[in-house]
Amino acid sequence: MTKLRLAIVGAGPAGIYAADILLKAERKFDVSIDLFEQLPAPYGLVRYGVAPDHPRIKGIITALREVLDRGDIRIFGNVRFGEDITLEDLKRHYHAVIFATGAVRDSALNIPGIDAEGSYGAADFVSWFDGHPDVPREWPLDAESVAVIGNGNVALDVARMLAKHAEDLLPTEIPDNVHAGLAASKVTDVHVFGRRGPAQVKFTPLELRELGELRDVDMVVYDEDFDYDEASKAAIASNKQVLVIDRVLQSWRQRPSANNAGGTASRRLHLHFYAKPVEVVADDAGRVSAFRYERTRPDGEGGVVGTGEMREVPIQAIYRAVGYFGSPLPGVPFDKRHGVIPNHEGQALHKDSNERVPGVYATGWIKRGPVGLIGHTKSDAMETVRHLINDQGSWWTPEDPSEEAIPALLAERGVIWTDLDGWHRLDEHEMALGAPHGRARIKVVPREEMVRISRD
């Protein structure tokens, strides 16, 4: 019987789901899977892309842990694709590879001044407050007024983390350096700007509702944004999620803090709709000093058009949360415009000819772009795995598919990798750090320390 030796690059939900689905699928061959991850710990954006005060979303980790703990998938953590192991290496030792590397960079926002000092990408900030080992330990939080550009869940995560009092994050797994940074923050006002109206936002009701529950933070919404057109009224009437979002926003309109009047909290979180980014204004020193936007209005079809009216809000920092973007992988076709591996239902394609690239597959955000929730990731993986199973005739023919080859190769190159037992050690260590403080865990941040603990 043929045995498929499969490499999966990326140990986030997309990679782990793909491995699990393949192992459970009907097939006429055995399977041996090696999972490669550039970080010493698995789970990808569930560990490093979800705000620490979202334990419900992090519950996904429990399901992922169950898959890994079965012991039928090998993990090689702290291994960088393109550096420690290459596509040519994979061809020598595997029949195929699935790339599940996600999207971790910020999409660009091409407006004047966006590169001023004090202008940041949301993805970088999220990586910082989630204790990603490859970002600086400190984050500049010296601005009193901050703008967040975007109307998706990431924008709300960023806004909430900026507005929330640091001590209210102590029950979470927030790293110590992040708590110290947020505790010293000077922020008093966080302004969230969206180009369209309240009925067209991309965040979920749960995310929005949580904003209104922040201690000592006033929610500020503006009556001028709620003069709904017929398209917005129809969206509210026909979509339960939009209806709930509208109810939450309408309840905030009744608060004393609405329209920036009568609030008593020490911090304010402002939601501005119908605001198209025009320019980040910088001072003479090149630092962010204001955000300039054009007031938009509904176009009657769910979109917006410009009114020509320009407005300006004084700020000292700005975060763009306008989406994530994939990164190219050495030797693998890449669509620079969309930030994905060009593919047909997960089968990689040559960029210019659209012909199949034998043995190369994609799943998750590097396949479809940074859209959709965990459910989409599962269906994504099923589609990719189905093609992988049916493509047996075009798999690679490896020179040495033995399971001993990869540890020997990494050892020869001096790569200090981590495995599943190592992750268990790190997991237990982080939980032990948190236990005396009544916390689920305290994350270890430095990569070297993560590796040292993992390797005992």
C-alpha positions as CSV (number, residue, x, y, z in Angstrom):
1,M,0.0,0.0,0.0
2,T,1.3,3.5,-0.8
3,K,2.2,5.7,2.1
4,L,1.8,9.5,1.8
5,R,4.5,11.4,3.5
6,L,3.0,14.9,3.9
7,A,4.5,18.1,5.1
8,I,2.3,20.9,6.4
9,V,3.9,24.3,6.9
10,G,2.0,26.3,9.6
11,A,0.7,25.0,12.9
12,G,-2.3,27.3,13.3
13,P,-5.9,26.2,12.9
14,A,-5.7,25.8,9.1
15,G,-2.7,23.5,9.3
16,I,-4.0,21.4,12.2
17,Y,-7.4,21.0,10.7
18,A,-5.9,19.9,7.4
19,A,-3.9,17.3,9.1
20,D,-6.9,16.1,11.2
21,I,-9.2,15.9,8.1
22,L,-6.7,14.0,6.1
23,L,-6.1,11.4,8.9
24,K,-9.9,10.9,9.2
25,A,-10.6,10.8,5.4
26,E,-11.5,7.8,3.4
27,R,-8.4,6.8,1.4
28,K,-6.5,3.9,0.0
29,F,-3.1,4.7,1.5
30,D,-1.5,5.3,4.8
31,V,-0.5,8.8,5.9
32,S,2.4,10.2,7.9
33,I,2.3,14.0,8.6
34,D,5.0,16.4,9.8
35,L,3.8,19.8,10.8
36,F,6.4,22.6,10.6
37,E,6.0,25.9,12.6
38,Q,8.3,28.8,12.6
39,L,7.4,29.7,16.3
40,P,8.3,27.4,19.2
41,A,4.6,27.0,20.1
42,P,1.6,26.0,17.9
43,Y,-1.8,27.5,17.3
44,G,-0.8,30.5,15.1
45,L,-3.2,33.4,15.2
46,V,-5.3,31.8,18.0
47,R,-2.4,32.2,20.3
48,Y,-0.9,35.3,18.7
49,G,-3.7,37.1,16.9
50,V,-6.7,37.1,19.4
51,A,-6.9,39.6,22.2
52,P,-6.0,38.1,25.6
53,D,-9.4,39.0,27.1
54,H,-11.2,36.7,24.6
55,P,-11.2,33.4,26.4
56,R,-14.2,32.2,24.4
57,I,-12.4,32.4,21.1
58,K,-9.3,31.0,22.7
59,G,-11.4,27.9,23.6
60,I,-10.6,26.8,20.0
61,I,-7.2,25.9,21.4
62,T,-8.9,23.0,23.3
63,A,-10.0,21.4,20.1
64,L,-6.7,21.9,18.4
65,R,-4.9,20.5,21.4
66,E,-7.0,17.3,21.3
67,V,-5.9,16.8,17.6
68,L,-2.2,17.2,18.4
69,D,-2.3,15.2,21.6
70,R,-3.5,12.1,19.7
71,G,0.2,11.7,18.8
72,D,-0.3,10.8,15.1
73,I,1.1,14.2,13.9
74,R,4.7,15.1,14.4
75,I,5.5,18.8,15.1
76,F,8.8,20.6,14.3
77,G,8.5,24.0,16.0
78,N,11.1,26.8,15.8
79,V,11.7,25.8,12.1
80,R,11.6,28.6,9.5
81,F,10.6,27.6,6.0
82,G,12.9,29.0,3.5
83,E,15.8,29.2,6.0
84,D,15.9,26.0,8.1
85,I,14.1,23.9,5.6
86,T,13.4,24.6,1.9
87,L,11.0,23.5,-0.8
88,E,13.8,21.4,-2.3
89,D,14.2,19.7,1.0
90,L,10.5,18.9,1.1
91,K,10.6,17.4,-2.4
92,R,13.4,15.1,-1.3
93,H,11.6,13.8,1.7
94,Y,7.8,14.1,1.1
95,H,5.2,13.4,-1.5
96,A,3.4,16.8,-1.1
97,V,3.2,19.9,1.0
98,I,0.3,22.0,2.2
99,F,1.1,25.6,3.0
100,A,-1.1,26.9,5.9
101,T,1.0,30.0,6.7
102,G,-1.9,32.4,7.2
103,A,-1.6,36.2,6.8
104,V,0.2,38.2,9.5
105,R,1.2,41.5,7.8
106,D,-1.0,44.6,7.7
107,S,-2.7,45.5,4.4
108,A,-1.6,48.9,3.2
109,L,-3.6,52.1,3.6
110,N,-2.3,54.4,0.8
111,I,-3.0,57.9,2.1
112,P,-0.6,60.8,2.6
113,G,1.2,60.8,6.0
114,I,0.5,57.1,6.8
115,D,4.3,56.6,7.4
116,A,4.5,59.4,10.0
117,E,6.0,58.6,13.4
118,G,3.2,57.3,15.6
119,S,1.4,55.5,12.7
120,Y,1.2,51.7,13.3
121,G,-0.3,48.6,11.7
122,A,-2.8,46.8,13.9
123,A,-1.2,43.4,13.2
124,D,2.1,44.6,14.8
125,F,0.2,45.9,17.9
126,V,-1.8,42.7,18.2
127,S,1.5,40.7,18.0
128,W,2.9,42.9,20.8
129,F,0.0,42.6,23.2
130,D,-0.2,38.8,22.5
131,G,3.5,38.3,23.4
132,H,4.7,37.3,20.0
133,P,8.4,36.5,20.4
134,D,9.6,38.3,17.2
135,V,8.4,41.8,18.0
136,P,9.9,44.4,20.4
137,R,9.1,44.0,24.1
138,E,8.0,47.6,24.4
139,W,5.3,49.6,22.6
140,P,5.0,53.4,22.6
141,L,1.8,54.4,24.4
142,D,2.5,58.1,25.0
143,A,-0.5,59.4,23.0
144,E,-3.6,60.8,24.7
145,S,-5.8,60.7,21.6
146,V,-5.6,57.8,19.2
147,A,-7.3,56.9,15.9
148,V,-8.1,53.4,14.8
149,I,-9.0,53.0,11.1
150,G,-11.3,50.1,10.3
151,N,-14.7,48.6,11.1
152,G,-13.8,45.0,11.6
153,N,-13.2,42.9,14.7
154,V,-9.5,43.6,14.7
155,A,-10.2,47.3,14.8
156,L,-12.4,46.7,17.8
157,D,-9.8,44.5,19.5
158,V,-7.2,47.3,19.1
159,A,-9.6,50.0,20.3
160,R,-10.6,47.9,23.3
161,M,-7.0,47.1,24.3
162,L,-6.1,50.8,24.1
163,A,-9.1,51.9,26.1
164,K,-9.3,49.2,28.7
165,H,-7.6,49.8,32.0
166,A,-4.6,47.5,32.4
167,E,-5.6,46.1,35.7
168,D,-8.8,44.7,34.2
169,L,-6.6,42.6,31.9
170,L,-4.8,40.9,34.8
171,P,-7.1,37.8,34.9
172,T,-6.0,37.0,31.4
173,E,-2.8,35.5,30.0
174,I,-1.4,38.9,29.2
175,P,2.4,38.9,29.4
176,D,4.0,40.9,32.2
177,N,5.8,43.4,29.8
178,V,2.5,44.1,28.0
179,H,0.6,44.8,31.3
180,A,3.4,47.1,32.4
181,G,3.2,49.0,29.0
182,L,-0.5,49.3,29.1
183,A,-0.5,50.4,32.7
184,A,1.8,53.4,31.8
185,S,-0.4,54.3,28.8
186,K,-1.5,58.0,28.6
187,V,-4.6,57.4,26.4
188,T,-7.8,59.2,27.2
189,D,-9.6,59.0,23.9
190,V,-9.8,56.3,21.2
191,H,-11.5,57.2,18.0
192,V,-12.6,54.4,15.6
193,F,-13.3,55.5,12.0
194,G,-15.3,53.6,9.4
195,R,-16.0,54.6,5.8
196,R,-19.5,53.3,5.7
197,G,-22.5,53.4,8.1
198,P,-23.5,51.5,11.2
199,A,-25.6,49.0,9.2
200,Q,-22.6,48.1,7.1
201,V,-19.9,47.3,9.7
202,K,-17.9,44.1,9.6
203,F,-17.6,43.4,13.3
204,T,-19.7,40.9,15.2
205,P,-22.4,41.7,17.8
206,L,-20.4,40.0,20.6
207,E,-17.3,42.1,19.9
208,L,-19.3,45.3,19.8
209,R,-21.3,44.6,22.9
210,E,-18.0,44.0,24.9
211,L,-16.9,47.5,24.2
212,G,-19.9,48.9,26.1
213,E,-19.0,46.8,29.1
214,L,-15.5,48.3,29.7
215,R,-15.0,49.8,33.2
216,D,-14.6,53.5,33.4
217,V,-14.8,54.0,29.6
218,D,-17.6,56.1,28.1
219,M,-19.0,55.0,24.7
220,V,-19.4,58.0,22.4
221,V,-21.6,57.8,19.3
222,Y,-22.9,60.6,17.2
223,D,-26.6,61.2,16.2
224,E,-25.7,62.4,12.8
225,D,-24.5,58.9,11.9
226,F,-28.0,57.3,12.4
227,D,-30.1,59.0,9.8
228,Y,-30.5,55.7,8.0
229,D,-31.3,55.4,4.2
230,E,-33.6,52.7,2.8
231,A,-30.7,50.3,2.2
232,S,-29.6,50.5,5.8
233,K,-33.2,50.0,7.1
234,A,-33.6,47.0,4.8
235,A,-30.3,45.5,6.1
236,I,-31.5,45.9,9.7
237,A,-34.9,44.4,8.9
238,S,-33.5,41.4,7.0
239,N,-30.3,40.4,8.9
240,K,-30.4,39.4,12.6
241,Q,-26.7,40.2,13.1
242,V,-27.2,43.8,11.8
243,L,-30.3,44.1,13.9
244,V,-28.5,43.2,17.1
245,I,-25.6,45.6,16.2
246,D,-28.1,48.4,15.6
247,R,-29.8,47.7,19.0
248,V,-26.4,47.9,20.8
249,L,-25.5,51.2,19.1
250,Q,-29.0,52.7,19.7
251,S,-28.7,51.8,23.4
252,W,-25.5,53.8,23.5
253,R,-27.2,56.8,22.0
254,Q,-29.3,56.9,25.1
255,R,-26.3,57.1,27.4
256,P,-25.2,60.5,28.9
257,S,-21.9,60.2,27.0
258,A,-23.5,60.1,23.6
259,N,-22.4,63.0,21.3
260,N,-19.4,63.5,23.5
261,A,-21.5,65.2,26.3
262,G,-22.2,64.3,29.9
263,G,-19.8,61.4,30.3
264,T,-18.0,60.9,33.6
265,A,-15.4,58.2,32.8
266,S,-11.7,58.8,32.6
267,R,-11.5,57.4,29.1
268,R,-13.7,57.6,26.1
269,L,-14.2,55.4,23.0
270,H,-15.7,57.2,20.1
271,L,-17.2,55.5,17.1
272,H,-17.2,57.6,13.9
273,F,-19.1,56.4,10.8
274,Y,-19.2,57.8,7.3
275,A,-15.6,58.8,7.5
276,K,-13.3,58.1,4.5
277,P,-9.6,58.4,5.3
278,V,-7.9,61.2,3.5
279,E,-4.6,62.1,5.3
280,V,-2.6,61.6,8.4
281,V,-1.4,65.1,9.3
282,A,2.1,65.3,10.7
283,D,3.7,68.1,12.7
284,D,7.0,69.7,11.9
285,A,8.9,66.9,13.7
286,G,7.2,64.3,11.4
287,R,4.9,63.0,14.2
288,V,1.2,62.2,13.8
289,S,-0.8,65.3,14.9
290,A,-4.3,64.8,13.3
291,F,-6.5,62.6,11.2
292,R,-8.2,64.1,8.2
293,Y,-11.2,62.5,6.7
294,E,-14.0,63.1,4.2
295,R,-17.5,62.8,5.4
296,T,-19.4,60.3,3.3
297,R,-23.1,59.6,2.9
298,P,-25.2,56.5,1.9
299,D,-25.5,55.9,-1.9
300,G,-28.8,54.1,-1.5
301,E,-27.4,50.7,-2.3
302,G,-25.4,49.8,0.8
303,G,-22.3,51.8,-0.2
304,V,-21.2,55.4,0.2
305,V,-20.2,58.4,-1.8
306,G,-18.1,61.4,-0.8
307,T,-19.7,64.7,0.3
308,G,-16.7,66.9,-0.2
309,E,-16.9,67.9,3.5
310,M,-13.5,67.5,5.2
311,R,-13.0,67.1,8.9
312,E,-10.0,66.8,11.2
313,V,-9.6,65.2,14.6
314,P,-6.4,65.9,16.7
315,I,-4.6,62.7,17.5
316,Q,-1.0,61.7,18.4
317,A,-1.1,58.1,17.1
318,I,-3.0,56.1,14.5
319,Y,-3.5,52.4,13.9
320,R,-4.7,51.0,10.6
321,A,-6.8,47.9,10.9
322,V,-7.9,47.5,7.3
323,G,-7.0,43.8,6.9
324,Y,-4.2,41.3,7.0
325,F,-2.0,40.3,4.1
326,G,-0.1,37.2,3.2
327,S,3.6,36.9,2.8
328,P,5.5,35.2,0.0
329,L,7.2,31.9,0.5
330,P,10.6,31.1,-1.1
331,G,10.1,29.0,-4.2
332,V,6.3,29.1,-4.1
333,P,4.1,31.1,-6.5
334,F,2.7,34.2,-4.9
335,D,0.0,36.7,-6.0
336,K,1.3,40.0,-4.8
337,R,-2.0,41.8,-5.4
338,H,-4.1,39.6,-3.2
339,G,-1.4,38.2,-0.8
340,V,-2.2,34.6,-1.5
341,I,-0.7,31.5,-3.2
342,P,-2.5,31.4,-6.6
343,N,-4.6,28.2,-6.5
344,H,-7.6,26.3,-7.7
345,E,-9.5,25.0,-4.7
346,G,-6.2,24.6,-2.8
347,Q,-4.1,23.3,-5.7
348,A,-1.3,25.7,-6.3
349,L,-1.0,27.3,-9.7
350,H,1.9,28.9,-11.6
351,K,1.3,32.6,-11.5
352,D,1.7,33.3,-15.2
353,S,0.3,30.2,-16.9
354,N,-2.3,29.0,-14.3
355,E,-0.9,25.5,-14.7
356,R,-0.9,23.2,-11.7
357,V,2.2,23.1,-9.5
358,P,2.5,19.4,-8.7
359,G,2.7,18.5,-5.0
360,V,2.0,22.0,-3.7
361,Y,-1.3,22.9,-1.9
362,A,-2.6,25.7,0.2
363,T,-5.3,26.1,2.9
364,G,-6.5,28.9,5.2
365,W,-5.8,32.6,4.7
366,I,-2.8,32.0,2.4
367,K,-5.3,30.2,0.1
368,R,-8.3,32.5,0.2
369,G,-7.1,35.7,1.8
370,P,-7.8,36.9,5.4
371,V,-11.6,36.5,5.4
372,G,-13.9,34.2,7.2
373,L,-14.0,32.6,10.6
374,I,-12.9,29.2,11.9
375,G,-15.7,27.4,10.2
376,H,-14.5,28.6,6.8
377,T,-11.0,27.3,7.7
378,K,-12.4,23.7,8.2
379,S,-14.3,23.7,4.9
380,D,-11.2,25.2,3.2
381,A,-9.1,22.3,4.5
382,M,-11.6,19.7,3.4
383,E,-11.6,21.1,-0.2
384,T,-7.8,21.1,-0.3
385,V,-7.5,17.6,1.2
386,R,-10.0,16.2,-1.2
387,H,-7.8,17.3,-4.1
388,L,-4.6,16.1,-2.4
389,I,-6.1,12.6,-2.1
390,N,-7.3,12.5,-5.7
391,D,-4.0,13.8,-7.1
392,Q,-1.9,10.8,-6.2
393,G,-0.7,10.5,-9.8
394,S,1.0,13.9,-9.5
395,W,2.6,13.6,-6.1
396,W,6.4,14.1,-5.8
397,T,8.7,11.1,-5.9
398,P,10.9,11.7,-2.8
399,E,14.5,10.3,-2.7
400,D,14.3,9.6,1.0
401,P,10.8,9.6,2.6
402,S,11.9,8.0,5.8
403,E,10.7,9.5,9.0
404,E,14.3,9.7,10.4
405,A,15.5,11.9,7.5
406,I,14.0,15.2,8.8
407,P,15.4,15.1,12.4
408,A,18.8,14.2,10.9
409,L,18.6,17.0,8.4
410,L,17.7,19.6,11.1
411,A,20.3,18.4,13.5
412,E,22.9,18.5,10.7
413,R,22.0,22.2,10.1
414,G,22.1,23.1,13.8
415,V,18.4,23.8,14.0
416,I,17.1,23.7,17.5
417,W,13.6,22.5,17.0
418,T,10.8,21.9,19.5
419,D,8.3,19.0,19.5
420,L,5.0,18.1,21.0
421,D,6.5,17.1,24.3
422,G,8.3,20.4,24.3
423,W,5.0,22.3,23.8
424,H,3.5,20.4,26.8
425,R,6.5,21.5,28.9
426,L,6.1,25.1,27.8
427,D,2.3,25.0,28.3
428,E,2.7,23.6,31.8
429,H,5.4,26.2,32.6
430,E,3.1,29.1,31.5
431,M,0.2,27.8,33.6
432,A,2.5,27.4,36.6
433,L,3.6,31.0,36.2
434,G,-0.1,32.1,36.3
435,A,-1.3,29.9,39.1
436,P,0.0,31.9,42.1
437,H,-1.8,35.0,40.7
438,G,-5.1,33.2,40.0
439,R,-4.5,33.4,36.3
440,A,-4.8,30.7,33.6
441,R,-1.3,31.3,32.4
442,I,1.4,34.0,31.9
443,K,2.9,33.8,28.5
444,V,6.7,33.4,28.1
445,V,7.7,35.9,25.4
446,P,11.4,35.6,24.5
447,R,11.9,33.0,21.8
448,E,15.1,31.7,23.4
449,E,13.4,31.1,26.7
450,M,10.5,29.4,25.0
451,V,12.9,27.0,23.3
452,R,14.9,26.4,26.4
453,I,11.8,25.5,28.4
454,S,10.5,23.3,25.6
455,R,13.7,21.4,25.3
456,D,14.0,21.0,29.1
